[in-house]
Amino acid sequence: MDYYKQFLVKPGSKVDLSKFDATAKDLCDDRKKAEKQTDDLREEIQELQYQLYAERKRSLLVCLQGRDAAGKDGTIRHVFQAMNPQGCTVTSFKVPSTVEAEHDFLWRVHKVTPRKGHVAVFNRSHYEEVLVQRVHNMVPEDVWSKRYDQINNFEQLLVANQTHILKFYLHIDPEEQLDRFKKRLESPAKNWKISHADYSERPYWDEYTKAFEDALSKCSTENAPWFIIPGNRKWFRDFVVASILVQALKSFDMKFPEPTVDMDEIRKLYHAEVKKEKNGK
């Protein structure tokens, strides 16, 4: 199945999240097979990232968005573990610092976009400015409503400078979120993830739904597409994200750069060293 097309938010379309199945059990019900395929995809990701790093003609920006407990951390851990840390950075966007808040809302984001040959993963992103700030009325509507165009222009600037962009909305339902909150309570290894915000934000579920729908509808473009990923089943989420990532990386048609030295001369030097080593022994 072409998961890229299956979960792509078509530019210009109007998103209604109630029509998206967060489980998508009918698409794949063989967990062992999917996990094996995810392992294979991680190997491909490793090889493709190596080519990206060597070629240094373009970069990749991946944005992960979703509600609390949607699986942003898990996706990074299970999918992007394949990448070499030398060429991959992960940035988590928390509440802006005083200095960040005194700049335009994209200032802190632009600083951590990837340079050529590199991958940047955003755990939350510049889209928080049309999500949290909108839902909690942190800025007036005439401010946040203009940010969709500003975001599109910003992303177009990155694309014009050879940064490819993939944006994943990890879609879970209220029941799955509550079940994950329960597991955080039951597991000492997950207690640290517990926050009062987990529960204080739940009454705003519908408001966040509307905010996500508008962001997905207004900001999925040909060059910076959004994908709505069924997130209730973690293993399927990982499989789909890895599949889309591999398909995108392959589409870059990357090639290793030509050597910067005279290979015939280097071969002669190598064989001379081998001969010296043998004679020395």
ZIFENVEN-V479677 format. One line per field, one symbol per residue. phi: phi as a letter, one per 30 degrees, with the letter a starting at -180 (. if undefined). psi: psi as a letter, one per 40 degrees, with the letter a starting at -180 (. if undefined). burial: # if it has 16 or more other ideal C-beta (glycine too) atoms within 10 Angstrom, else .. A space follows every 50 residues. Layout:
phi = ???
psi = ???
burial = ???
This chain:
phi = .ddeddcdddeidcdbddccddchdddabcddddddddedddddeddddd dedddhcabbccccbldeidjddddddccdddddedbbbbbcccdededd ddcddceddddcdddejcccccciaddedccedddchdbdedcddddddd ddddddddddcicdbbbccdcbceddddddddddddcedcedddbddecd dddcedddedddedddddbcbecbdcbccecdcdddeddddddddddddd ddhdbddddcbdddddddddddddddddddd
psi = igddddehhhheihhheeehhedfdedhegdddddddddddddddddddd dddddfeiihhhhhiiihedfddddddddedeihddehihhhhahiiddd eeiieedddddeiiiheihhhhhiaeedeecddddefdiidedddedddd ddddddddddffhihhhhhhhiidddddddddddddhdeedeehiddddd edeeddddddddddddddfhidegiihhhhedhddddddddddddddddd eefiiiiiieihdddddddddddddddddd.
burial = ..##..###.....#.#..#.#.#...#.....#...#..##.##..##. ###....###############.###.###.##...##.#..#..#...# ....##.##...##..###################........#..##.. ##.##..##...###########..##..##..#.............#.. #......##.###########..###########.##############. .#.#...........................
